[in-house]
Amino acid sequence: MRKRLQTKLSATLPPEQLKKIYNSFDIVGDIAIIKTATPNLENAETAANQIMVIHKNVKTVFAQSSPIKGDFRVRQLNLLAGENKTITLYKENGCQFRVDVEKCYFSPRLSHERARIADLVESGEVVVNMFAGVGCFSVIIAKKVSQTKVYSIDVNPTAFEYMQQNVKVNRVYGNVVPLLGDAKEVIQTKLQGIADRVLMPLPEKALEYLPYAIMALKPEGGWIHFYDFQHATREENPVEKTKTQVAQKLACIGTDYRFASSRVVRSTGPNWWQTVLDIQVSGKPSKF
Ligand SMILES: C[S@@+](CC[C@H](N)C(=O)[O-])C[C@H]1O[C@@H](n2cnc3c(N)ncnc32)[C@H](O)[C@@H]1O
């Protein structure tokens, strides 16, 4: 489909514009979002119309007109073509998610990572998802793995509402427990020492919130999935840069740990990378 779109657009768009638009749109349910930073409006509208011709299921095309920002990690959208609506139904990993793409964070580019994490969870585990959004990681884990309990926290009331709906739609009620609030406070007041595994899918705050992830783990320890954004030149390794920062933080709180695995999740811009570390923590930290 992308190849067909590229061929169609190459007749009307200059090569530089074509490359930008072609590499930078996502489809979430029946909504497409073109993320190029500086869209020339006329070209963006041409591309939007072609996306709707080729992807017959797409009913709406937006241009993302701001970076993802603020505590809720949301973005501004400008309608380019089709119906003016921001709510859609998205299917992934055998689950369905209702999402408002303007009022909640959402990225289909994390689908592989969500499946990878669900594959690591064992039956009967207690999981804390500190930054759950509309509940994708949490619901997929609960759907794939029997007898799990996933405490699923988000500070955005709209994302929390959609998370509640997604728990119902996917019939994981009781296995996923949606909690509204700041992950720091929710863990301190309700979730200390209960988790086998903690997910931290908010790179901007992961280092600051790492002590609270450790606080949520059982006294014998467990797993933390730590996400980060790193700038790295050709000579640098973004995963090693994340490891260095995390190792410094863990040394400060006196934690025994090992980096069991690590990888680049995706590229997020020129020389920018999203990384993940799977950290195995043993026992309680000495400096809590
Ligand atoms: C990058 S999104 C995570 C999305 C989600 N894990 C997914 O796969 O779609 C980060 C989420 O963290 C939430 N958030 C930001 N600060 C928070 C905090 N202090 N406590 C809990 N949630 C927070 C935002 O509202 C946002 O939904």
PDBQT file of the ligand as one rigid body, heavy atoms in Angstrom, charges set to zero:
ROOT
HETATM    1  C1  LIG A 301       3.905   7.773  26.122  1.00  0.00    +0.000 C 
HETATM    2  S1  LIG A 301       2.333   7.614  26.874  1.00  0.00    +0.000 S 
HETATM    3  C2  LIG A 301       2.190   5.878  27.202  1.00  0.00    +0.000 C 
HETATM    4  C3  LIG A 301       1.249   5.235  26.303  1.00  0.00    +0.000 C 
HETATM    5  C4  LIG A 301       0.922   3.789  26.499  1.00  0.00    +0.000 C 
HETATM    6  N1  LIG A 301       1.801   3.054  27.337  1.00  0.00    +0.000 N 
HETATM    7  C5  LIG A 301       0.724   3.117  25.165  1.00  0.00    +0.000 C 
HETATM    8  O1  LIG A 301       1.338   2.087  24.874  1.00  0.00    +0.000 OA
HETATM    9  O2  LIG A 301      -0.077   3.630  24.370  1.00  0.00    +0.000 OA
HETATM   10  C6  LIG A 301       2.624   8.223  28.468  1.00  0.00    +0.000 C 
HETATM   11  C7  LIG A 301       1.379   8.351  29.332  1.00  0.00    +0.000 C 
HETATM   12  O3  LIG A 301       1.810   8.714  30.653  1.00  0.00    +0.000 OA
HETATM   13  C8  LIG A 301       0.832   9.576  31.214  1.00  0.00    +0.000 C 
HETATM   14  N2  LIG A 301       1.488  10.302  32.318  1.00  0.00    +0.000 N 
HETATM   15  C9  LIG A 301       2.286  11.402  32.256  1.00  0.00    +0.000 A 
HETATM   16  N3  LIG A 301       2.743  11.727  33.475  1.00  0.00    +0.000 NA
HETATM   17  C10 LIG A 301       2.246  10.810  34.339  1.00  0.00    +0.000 A 
HETATM   18  C11 LIG A 301       2.361  10.591  35.730  1.00  0.00    +0.000 A 
HETATM   19  N4  LIG A 301       3.097  11.411  36.477  1.00  0.00    +0.000 N 
HETATM   20  N5  LIG A 301       1.728   9.551  36.289  1.00  0.00    +0.000 NA
HETATM   21  C12 LIG A 301       0.964   8.715  35.530  1.00  0.00    +0.000 A 
HETATM   22  N6  LIG A 301       0.789   8.883  34.189  1.00  0.00    +0.000 NA
HETATM   23  C13 LIG A 301       1.433   9.893  33.599  1.00  0.00    +0.000 A 
HETATM   24  C14 LIG A 301       0.347  10.430  30.068  1.00  0.00    +0.000 C 
HETATM   25  O4  LIG A 301      -0.939  10.936  30.321  1.00  0.00    +0.000 OA
HETATM   26  C15 LIG A 301       0.386   9.413  28.900  1.00  0.00    +0.000 C 
HETATM   27  O5  LIG A 301      -0.869   8.824  28.705  1.00  0.00    +0.000 OA
ENDROOT
TORSDOF 0
